[in-house]
């Protein structure tokens, strides 16, 4: 049959491509239809079997299986930081340009935490915002400001020196990643099999 997935744009090429490819090799009769979408969607209305989403789930009548936690980090390019004071405390962000994720509400309010301390809310200077994590990464590489993205998205750029981590003592709130699917009494085997495969992977 056909398995229809809805997956975030940044996640699919970096983390999901290999397990999807492996699953196709295991089940050659299966057709996989993948929609790349960062928005929260209605699975029934859009005829989606499984959505992969990073969020704190509300009670929605869907089933969900936890996959892993995102660990965001703050970073900027060397060209942006040149001649500026590198931020080490949450309130240091007030004097910096920030690149924000528009699907977070409000997008210009960042919560930072030092170990075992209460969250600090900072209303940042929002010079660019987007619902595309890839676009935020590219704008950071071009020197337009500080942003926060999951470590797995930026690790190679940190290693080669194209990006520099800032606020390393501050922790953004981690976001759990889930596989979300319809709460049907009789799940098609392809849905259960793919979710189980992802968990094992």
C-alpha positions in Angstrom: 0.0 0.0 0.0 0.9 3.7 0.4 2.4 5.3 3.5 1.9 9.1 3.6 4.3 11.0 5.9 4.4 14.7 6.9 7.9 15.6 8.0 9.8 18.9 8.9 12.0 20.2 6.2 15.2 20.4 8.1 14.8 16.9 9.7 14.0 14.9 6.6 17.3 15.3 4.7 19.6 15.3 7.8 18.0 12.6 9.9 15.1 10.8 8.2 16.4 10.1 4.7 18.4 7.1 5.8 15.7 5.3 7.8 13.1 6.0 5.1 15.5 4.6 2.5 16.2 1.5 4.7 12.5 0.9 5.3 11.8 1.1 1.5 14.5 -1.5 0.9 12.9 -3.8 3.6 9.4 -3.3 2.0 9.8 -2.9 -1.7 6.1 -3.2 -2.4 5.4 -0.1 -0.3 4.9 3.4 -1.8 6.0 6.3 0.4 4.5 9.7 -0.1 6.4 12.4 1.8 5.0 15.9 2.4 7.6 18.4 3.7 5.8 20.7 6.1 6.8 22.5 9.3 3.3 23.5 10.2 1.0 21.6 12.6 -1.6 19.9 10.4 -4.7 17.8 10.7 -3.8 14.2 9.9 -7.4 13.2 9.0 -8.1 16.3 6.8 -4.8 15.9 5.0 -4.9 12.1 4.8 -1.6 11.8 6.6 -0.6 8.4 8.2 2.3 9.7 10.3 3.5 13.2 11.1 7.0 13.7 12.6 6.7 16.8 14.8 8.8 18.7 17.4 6.5 20.0 20.1 5.1 19.6 23.5 1.9 17.7 22.5 -1.5 18.8 23.6 -4.3 16.3 24.1 -5.5 15.9 20.5 -7.0 12.5 20.2 -4.0 11.4 18.2 -1.5 8.8 19.3 2.2 9.7 19.6 5.5 7.9 20.2 8.5 9.8 21.5 11.5 9.6 19.3 14.2 11.9 20.9 14.8 15.4 22.3 16.1 18.3 20.3 18.9 20.2 22.1 19.1 23.7 20.6 22.2 25.8 20.8 22.8 29.5 20.2 25.3 30.5 17.5 26.4 33.2 15.0 29.0 33.5 12.3 32.5 34.9 13.0 31.8 37.8 10.6 28.7 38.8 12.7 30.6 38.5 16.0 33.7 40.5 14.8 33.9 43.8 16.7 30.9 42.8 18.9 30.9 41.6 22.5 30.2 37.9 22.5 27.0 37.2 24.6 27.5 35.0 27.7 24.4 36.0 29.7 20.7 36.0 28.6 20.4 39.8 28.8 23.5 40.2 26.6 21.1 39.4 23.7 19.4 42.8 24.1 22.3 44.4 22.2 22.3 41.8 19.4 20.5 41.2 16.1 18.5 37.9 16.3 17.1 35.6 13.7 13.9 34.0 15.0 11.6 31.1 14.2 8.2 32.5 13.3 6.2 29.3 14.3 7.2 30.0 17.9 4.7 32.3 19.7 5.8 35.0 20.3 8.8 34.6 18.0 10.8 37.4 19.6 10.7 36.1 23.2 13.4 33.7 24.0 13.6 31.6 27.2 17.1 30.8 28.5 18.1 28.8 31.5 21.3 28.4 33.4 21.7 25.1 35.2 19.3 24.7 38.1 18.0 28.3 37.7 14.7 29.7 36.7 14.1 30.6 33.0 15.0 34.1 31.9 12.7 35.6 29.3 14.4 38.0 26.8 12.6 40.0 24.2 15.2 40.0 21.5 15.7 42.4 18.6 14.2 40.5 15.7 15.9 41.5 12.5 14.8 38.4 10.5 12.2 35.7 11.1 11.2 32.6 9.1 9.3 29.4 9.4 12.2 27.6 7.7 15.1 26.5 10.0 17.3 26.1 6.9 16.8 29.7 6.1 17.7 30.8 9.6 20.8 28.7 9.3 21.8 30.3 6.0 21.1 33.8 7.3 23.3 33.1 10.3 26.1 31.9 8.0 25.8 35.1 6.0 26.4 37.1 9.2 23.0 38.6 10.0 22.8 37.7 13.7 22.3 35.1 16.4 19.9 32.2 16.2 19.1 28.9 17.9 18.7 25.6 16.2 19.2 21.9 17.1 22.8 20.9 17.5 22.5 18.2 14.8 21.7 20.9 12.2 24.8 23.0 12.8 27.5 20.5 14.1 29.5 20.5 10.9 29.5 24.3 10.7 30.8 24.5 14.3 33.5 22.0 13.5 34.7 23.8 10.4 34.6 27.3 12.1 31.9 28.8 9.9 29.7 29.2 13.1 30.6 29.9 16.7 28.5 28.8 19.7 27.5 31.6 22.1 25.7 31.5 25.4 27.1 28.0 26.0 26.2 28.2 29.7 22.5 28.8 28.8 20.1 26.1 27.8 17.2 26.8 25.5 14.2 24.6 26.3 14.5 21.2 24.7 11.8 20.1 22.4 10.7 16.5 22.2 10.3 14.9 18.7 7.3 12.6 18.2 5.8 10.4 15.6 2.1 11.3 15.6 -0.6 9.1 14.0 -4.3 8.6 14.1 -5.9 6.9 17.1 -7.6 4.2 15.1 -8.4 0.9 16.8 -7.1 -1.0 13.8 -3.9 0.6 12.6 -2.7 -0.5 9.2 0.4 -2.7 9.6 2.5 -0.3 7.5 1.9 2.5 10.1 2.9 0.4 13.1 5.8 -1.1 11.2 7.3 2.3 10.2 6.8 3.8 13.7 8.5 0.8 15.3 11.3 0.9 12.8 12.0 4.6 13.5 12.0 3.9 17.3 14.5 1.1 16.8 16.6 3.2 14.4 
